[in-house]
Amino acid sequence: MIAQTLNNLLGQSAPLSNMDWKNWIMIAVALVFLYLAIAHDFEPLLLVPIAFGMLLVNIYPDIIAGPTVDAAGAEHAGGLLWYFFQMDEWSILPSLIFMGVGAMTDFAPLIANPISFLLGAAAQLGIYVAYFLAIFLGFNGKAAASISIIGGADGPTSIFLAGKLGQTGLMGPIAVAAYSYMSLVPIIQPPVMKLLTTEKERKIKMGQLRPVSKLEKILFPIVITIVVCLILPTTAPLVGMLMLGNLFRESGVVKQLTETASNAMMYIVVILLGTSVGATTSAEAFLNVDTLKIVFLGLVAFIFGTAGGVLLGKLMCVFTKGKINPLIGSAGVSAVPMAARVSQKVGAEADPTNFLLMHAMGPNVAGVIGTAVAAGTFMAVYGIK
């Protein structure tokens, strides 16, 4: 009995003997992500669960394994995170995150300055540049579309589109790249913003936004849902949930639902989504040439997205005779609210009395809608309903 017990204990350590240098590299990457999240506060709500899922799967691969049936016909359950991941593939978790984001988002800056829609649209340039570059690098159309959406700085949309286009094999690298670059927005964007603007432009002060009435705030999610979903019905899961969450917030009559969507539900979904996405980054799935291409394309998409927003901002600055600071265009990538904070920071470096945050929030929240529309466009192109 003692010998059998010892043998069983040794058998539990079998995964250690099956680990190779690739697994150790991924474990090291997971530890780096944990360090960045904990020590430097780089999107900890996202990076901590993703990094821990990455750590788990490279120590114990079966945690993401699917259900099996043995030779005797007996069914065996899959690993814990496999069941979490099914909700990613079915687009449940990304849609619920959009509901939570909507419940936390104030669209007043966008309503007060509708021209922000154009800046949010211009910042989607990175998506389309990355799409054509991905095809040039050898990816098929659906894979290229799934990868390119990283440029929207929107992790849930990246996961949603990859699932809808049947690119679950690439979902792990795409999601990790998207969330990693989202956390690195304060590092990636400022050099591009400063390169494309003059100090005089960065010092431009914008006038105070007009007050937005409660009626406008209530009508906004309803009107956006009708217009966008009639034009692109495939965006309904994302745009619909985003606007439903916002309607909870602005109606003022369902405070319990608002609090649940923006707090408890949001954090539960982030845990499930983060750990399951991290668990798709096994050494075999992650350490390959395609992953390196995805990481490169994600960076290209972010740079061009930032550039697209800033360049349109410069054009608007000319047409409005200096009333629009081009820096707010960079916030059109939908990393809410970090991209808007970066616009504020770069503007304040040029003039400490310059306050751009609320102006930048308009393009920022417009970018969320723009990225969802871009995803819906790709789904329409490839006939996905």
C-alpha positions as CSV (number, residue, x, y, z in Angstrom):
1,M,0.0,0.0,0.0
2,I,2.9,2.4,0.8
3,A,4.5,1.6,-2.5
4,Q,1.3,2.2,-4.4
5,T,0.8,5.5,-2.5
6,L,4.3,6.7,-3.4
7,N,3.8,5.6,-7.0
8,N,0.6,7.6,-7.2
9,L,2.3,10.7,-5.7
10,L,5.2,10.3,-8.3
11,G,2.6,10.0,-11.0
12,Q,1.1,13.3,-10.0
13,S,4.5,14.9,-10.8
14,A,4.5,13.4,-14.3
15,P,3.7,16.8,-15.9
16,L,7.0,18.1,-14.7
17,S,8.9,15.5,-16.7
18,N,6.8,16.5,-19.8
19,M,7.7,20.2,-19.6
20,D,10.3,21.5,-22.0
21,W,12.1,24.8,-22.5
22,K,9.1,26.3,-24.3
23,N,6.9,25.8,-21.3
24,W,9.5,27.5,-19.1
25,I,9.7,30.4,-21.5
26,M,5.9,30.8,-21.3
27,I,6.1,30.6,-17.5
28,A,8.7,33.4,-17.6
29,V,6.4,35.5,-19.8
30,A,3.5,34.9,-17.4
31,L,5.7,36.1,-14.5
32,V,6.7,39.2,-16.5
33,F,3.1,40.0,-17.1
34,L,2.3,39.6,-13.4
35,Y,5.2,41.9,-12.5
36,L,4.0,44.6,-15.0
37,A,0.5,44.3,-13.6
38,I,1.3,44.3,-9.9
39,A,4.5,46.5,-9.7
40,H,3.6,49.0,-12.5
41,D,-0.2,48.9,-12.5
42,F,-0.4,48.0,-16.2
43,E,-4.1,47.0,-16.6
44,P,-4.0,44.7,-13.6
45,L,-7.6,43.7,-13.8
46,L,-6.8,42.1,-17.2
47,L,-3.2,41.1,-17.0
48,V,-3.4,39.3,-13.6
49,P,-6.0,36.7,-14.6
50,I,-4.5,36.4,-18.1
51,A,-1.0,35.9,-16.8
52,F,-2.2,33.4,-14.2
53,G,-4.1,31.4,-16.8
54,M,-0.9,31.3,-18.9
55,L,1.0,30.1,-15.8
56,L,-1.5,27.3,-15.1
57,V,-1.7,25.9,-18.6
58,N,2.0,25.6,-19.0
59,I,2.3,23.7,-15.7
60,Y,-0.9,21.7,-16.1
61,P,-2.0,21.5,-19.8
62,D,-5.1,19.5,-19.0
63,I,-6.7,22.5,-17.3
64,I,-7.8,23.6,-20.8
65,A,-8.4,20.1,-22.2
66,G,-11.8,19.3,-23.6
67,P,-14.1,16.4,-22.6
68,T,-13.1,12.9,-23.8
69,V,-14.6,9.5,-24.3
70,D,-12.4,6.5,-23.6
71,A,-12.4,3.2,-25.4
72,A,-15.1,1.8,-23.0
73,G,-17.4,4.6,-23.9
74,A,-17.1,6.4,-20.6
75,E,-17.2,10.2,-20.7
76,H,-14.6,12.2,-18.9
77,A,-15.1,15.9,-18.1
78,G,-12.8,18.5,-19.5
79,G,-10.5,20.8,-17.6
80,L,-12.0,23.7,-15.6
81,L,-10.8,26.5,-17.9
82,W,-12.2,24.6,-21.0
83,Y,-15.7,25.3,-19.8
84,F,-14.8,29.0,-19.2
85,F,-13.4,29.1,-22.7
86,Q,-16.6,27.9,-24.3
87,M,-18.3,31.1,-23.1
88,D,-15.6,33.0,-25.0
89,E,-16.2,31.0,-28.2
90,W,-20.0,31.5,-27.8
91,S,-19.4,35.3,-27.5
92,I,-21.1,35.3,-24.1
93,L,-18.3,36.8,-22.1
94,P,-17.2,39.6,-24.6
95,S,-20.9,40.7,-24.8
96,L,-21.3,40.8,-21.1
97,I,-18.1,42.8,-20.7
98,F,-19.6,45.3,-23.2
99,M,-22.7,45.6,-21.0
100,G,-20.5,46.4,-18.0
101,V,-18.5,48.9,-20.0
102,G,-21.7,50.6,-21.1
103,A,-22.9,50.8,-17.5
104,M,-19.7,52.5,-16.5
105,T,-19.4,54.9,-19.5
106,D,-20.6,58.5,-19.7
107,F,-21.3,59.3,-23.4
108,A,-22.0,63.0,-22.6
109,P,-18.7,64.2,-24.1
110,L,-19.5,62.4,-27.3
111,I,-23.1,63.8,-27.4
112,A,-21.9,67.3,-26.6
113,N,-19.3,67.1,-29.5
114,P,-20.6,64.7,-32.2
115,I,-17.6,65.5,-34.4
116,S,-15.8,63.1,-32.1
117,F,-17.4,60.3,-34.1
118,L,-15.2,61.2,-37.0
119,L,-12.1,61.1,-34.8
120,G,-13.1,57.7,-33.4
121,A,-13.6,56.4,-37.0
122,A,-10.2,57.8,-38.1
123,A,-8.5,55.9,-35.3
124,Q,-9.8,52.6,-36.9
125,L,-7.2,53.2,-39.7
126,G,-4.9,50.8,-37.9
127,I,-7.4,48.0,-38.2
128,Y,-7.5,48.2,-42.0
129,V,-3.8,48.7,-42.4
130,A,-3.1,45.6,-40.3
131,Y,-5.7,43.6,-42.2
132,F,-4.1,44.1,-45.6
133,L,-0.6,43.6,-44.1
134,A,-1.7,40.4,-42.5
135,I,-2.9,39.1,-45.8
136,F,0.5,40.1,-47.3
137,L,2.2,38.1,-44.6
138,G,0.3,34.9,-45.5
139,F,-2.8,34.9,-43.3
140,N,-6.1,34.0,-44.9
141,G,-8.9,36.7,-44.9
142,K,-10.7,35.6,-41.8
143,A,-7.5,35.2,-39.8
144,A,-6.3,38.6,-41.0
145,A,-9.6,40.2,-40.0
146,S,-9.4,38.6,-36.5
147,I,-5.8,39.8,-36.0
148,S,-6.4,43.3,-37.4
149,I,-9.1,44.2,-34.8
150,I,-6.3,44.3,-32.2
151,G,-5.8,47.9,-33.6
152,G,-9.1,48.9,-32.0
153,A,-7.5,48.4,-28.6
154,D,-10.5,46.4,-27.6
155,G,-9.8,42.9,-26.2
156,P,-13.5,41.7,-26.0
157,T,-14.1,42.7,-29.6
158,S,-11.0,40.8,-30.6
159,I,-12.2,37.7,-28.9
160,F,-15.7,38.1,-30.2
161,L,-14.6,38.4,-33.8
162,A,-12.1,35.6,-33.6
163,G,-14.8,33.3,-32.3
164,K,-17.3,34.4,-35.0
165,L,-14.9,33.9,-37.8
166,G,-13.8,30.5,-36.6
167,Q,-10.3,31.5,-35.6
168,T,-10.3,30.0,-32.1
169,G,-6.8,28.6,-32.8
170,L,-5.5,32.2,-32.9
171,M,-7.7,33.5,-30.1
172,G,-5.1,33.2,-27.4
173,P,-2.3,35.1,-29.2
174,I,-4.8,37.7,-30.5
175,A,-6.3,38.3,-27.1
176,V,-2.9,38.4,-25.3
177,A,-1.6,40.9,-27.9
178,A,-4.7,43.0,-27.6
179,Y,-4.7,43.3,-23.9
180,S,-0.9,43.7,-23.7
181,Y,-0.9,46.6,-26.1
182,M,-3.9,48.1,-24.3
183,S,-1.8,48.1,-21.1
184,L,1.1,49.7,-23.0
185,V,-0.9,52.5,-24.5
186,P,0.9,55.1,-22.3
187,I,4.2,53.9,-23.8
188,I,3.2,53.3,-27.5
189,Q,1.1,56.4,-28.1
190,P,3.1,59.5,-26.9
191,P,6.0,59.1,-29.3
192,V,3.6,58.9,-32.3
193,M,1.5,61.9,-31.0
194,K,4.6,64.1,-30.5
195,L,6.0,63.1,-33.9
196,L,2.9,64.2,-35.7
197,T,2.1,67.4,-33.9
198,T,3.9,70.6,-33.2
199,E,4.3,72.1,-29.7
200,K,1.9,74.9,-30.7
201,E,-0.8,72.4,-31.6
202,R,-0.3,70.5,-28.4
203,K,-0.8,73.7,-26.4
204,I,-4.2,74.4,-28.0
205,K,-6.9,74.8,-25.3
206,M,-10.4,73.7,-26.2
207,G,-13.6,75.4,-25.1
208,Q,-15.8,73.9,-22.4
209,L,-18.3,71.3,-23.6
210,R,-22.0,72.2,-23.5
211,P,-24.2,70.6,-20.9
212,V,-26.0,67.5,-22.0
213,S,-29.6,66.9,-20.8
214,K,-30.9,63.8,-19.2
215,L,-33.2,63.2,-22.2
216,E,-30.3,63.3,-24.6
217,K,-28.4,60.7,-22.5
218,I,-31.4,58.4,-22.4
219,L,-32.2,58.7,-26.2
220,F,-28.5,58.2,-27.2
221,P,-28.2,54.4,-26.5
222,I,-31.6,53.8,-28.0
223,V,-30.9,55.8,-31.2
224,I,-27.4,54.3,-31.6
225,T,-28.8,50.8,-31.2
226,I,-31.5,51.3,-33.8
227,V,-29.2,53.0,-36.4
228,V,-26.1,50.7,-36.0
229,C,-28.0,47.4,-35.7
230,L,-30.2,48.2,-38.7
231,I,-27.1,48.9,-40.8
232,L,-25.0,46.1,-39.4
233,P,-27.2,43.6,-37.6
234,T,-24.1,41.4,-36.8
235,T,-23.0,44.1,-34.3
236,A,-26.1,43.6,-32.2
237,P,-24.4,41.4,-29.5
238,L,-21.7,44.0,-28.8
239,V,-23.4,47.4,-29.6
240,G,-26.7,46.1,-28.2
241,M,-25.1,45.1,-24.8
242,L,-23.0,48.2,-24.7
243,M,-26.0,50.4,-25.1
244,L,-28.2,48.4,-22.8
245,G,-25.6,48.8,-20.0
246,N,-25.5,52.6,-20.8
247,L,-29.3,52.7,-20.7
248,F,-29.3,51.1,-17.3
249,R,-27.0,53.9,-16.2
250,E,-28.7,56.9,-17.7
251,S,-32.4,55.9,-17.1
252,G,-31.8,56.2,-13.4
253,V,-34.6,53.7,-12.6
254,V,-32.6,50.5,-12.4
255,K,-29.8,51.4,-10.0
256,Q,-29.5,47.8,-8.9
257,L,-28.9,46.6,-12.5
258,T,-26.4,49.4,-13.1
259,E,-24.4,48.5,-10.0
260,T,-24.5,44.8,-10.8
261,A,-23.5,45.2,-14.4
262,S,-20.7,47.7,-13.7
263,N,-19.3,45.9,-10.6
264,A,-20.1,42.3,-9.5
265,M,-20.9,41.0,-13.0
266,M,-18.1,42.9,-14.7
267,Y,-15.5,41.6,-12.4
268,I,-16.7,38.0,-12.5
269,V,-16.7,38.0,-16.3
270,V,-13.2,39.5,-16.4
271,I,-12.0,36.7,-14.2
272,L,-13.6,34.0,-16.4
273,L,-12.5,35.6,-19.6
274,G,-9.0,36.5,-18.5
275,T,-8.0,33.1,-17.1
276,S,-9.5,31.2,-20.0
277,V,-7.8,33.4,-22.6
278,G,-4.5,33.1,-20.7
279,A,-5.0,29.3,-20.7
280,T,-5.0,29.2,-24.5
281,T,-1.4,30.3,-24.5
282,S,0.2,26.9,-24.1
283,A,3.8,26.7,-25.4
284,E,2.7,24.6,-28.4
285,A,0.0,27.1,-29.4
286,F,1.9,30.3,-28.6
287,L,5.6,29.9,-29.5
288,N,5.5,29.9,-33.2
289,V,6.1,32.2,-36.2
290,D,2.4,33.1,-36.5
291,T,2.4,34.5,-32.9
292,L,5.3,36.7,-33.7
293,K,3.5,38.0,-36.8
294,I,0.4,38.7,-34.7
295,V,2.4,40.6,-32.1
296,F,4.1,42.6,-34.9
297,L,0.7,43.3,-36.6
298,G,-0.8,44.4,-33.3
299,L,1.9,47.0,-32.8
300,V,1.5,48.2,-36.4
301,A,-2.3,48.5,-35.9
302,F,-1.9,50.6,-32.7
303,I,0.6,52.9,-34.3
304,F,-1.5,53.6,-37.4
305,G,-4.7,53.8,-35.3
306,T,-3.1,56.5,-33.2
307,A,-1.7,58.3,-36.3
308,G,-5.0,58.2,-38.0
309,G,-6.8,59.9,-35.2
310,V,-4.1,62.5,-34.7
311,L,-3.9,63.3,-38.4
312,L,-7.6,63.8,-38.7
313,G,-7.4,66.0,-35.6
314,K,-4.8,68.1,-37.3
315,L,-7.1,68.5,-40.3
316,M,-10.0,69.5,-38.1
317,C,-7.7,72.0,-36.3
318,V,-7.1,73.7,-39.6
319,F,-10.7,73.8,-40.6
320,T,-11.8,75.1,-37.2
321,K,-9.0,77.7,-37.1
322,G,-7.3,76.2,-34.1
323,K,-10.3,75.2,-32.0
324,I,-9.5,71.5,-31.9
325,N,-6.4,70.1,-30.3
326,P,-5.1,67.2,-32.5
327,L,-4.0,65.2,-29.5
328,I,-7.6,64.2,-28.7
329,G,-7.7,62.2,-32.0
330,S,-5.3,59.6,-30.5
331,A,-8.0,58.7,-28.0
332,G,-10.0,57.2,-30.8
333,V,-8.5,53.8,-30.1
334,S,-11.0,52.4,-27.7
335,A,-8.8,51.7,-24.6
336,V,-11.2,53.4,-22.3
337,P,-10.3,55.6,-20.4
338,M,-6.5,55.1,-20.7
339,A,-6.2,56.6,-24.2
340,A,-8.0,59.7,-23.1
341,R,-5.7,60.0,-20.1
342,V,-2.7,59.8,-22.5
343,S,-4.1,62.7,-24.5
344,Q,-4.5,64.7,-21.3
345,K,-0.9,63.8,-20.2
346,V,0.8,64.7,-23.5
347,G,-1.2,68.0,-23.6
348,A,-0.4,68.9,-20.0
349,E,3.3,68.3,-20.8
350,A,3.1,71.1,-23.3
351,D,1.0,73.3,-21.1
352,P,0.2,72.3,-17.5
353,T,-3.0,74.4,-17.6
354,N,-4.4,72.5,-20.6
355,F,-7.2,70.1,-19.7
356,L,-8.1,67.8,-22.6
357,L,-9.5,64.8,-20.7
358,M,-13.2,65.4,-21.2
359,H,-12.7,66.4,-24.8
360,A,-10.6,63.2,-25.4
361,M,-13.4,61.1,-23.9
362,G,-15.6,61.8,-26.9
363,P,-13.3,60.1,-29.4
364,N,-12.5,57.5,-26.8
365,V,-16.0,56.2,-26.4
366,A,-16.7,56.7,-30.1
367,G,-13.8,54.3,-30.7
368,V,-15.6,51.6,-28.8
369,I,-18.5,51.9,-31.1
370,G,-16.2,52.2,-34.1
371,T,-14.3,49.0,-33.3
372,A,-17.6,47.1,-32.9
373,V,-18.7,48.4,-36.3
374,A,-15.4,47.4,-37.9
375,A,-15.9,43.9,-36.5
376,G,-19.5,43.8,-37.8
377,T,-18.2,44.9,-41.2
378,F,-15.7,42.0,-41.4
379,M,-18.5,39.6,-40.4
380,A,-20.7,41.0,-43.1
381,V,-17.8,40.7,-45.7
382,Y,-17.3,37.0,-44.8
383,G,-21.0,36.2,-44.6
384,I,-21.3,35.6,-40.9
385,K,-24.7,36.2,-39.4
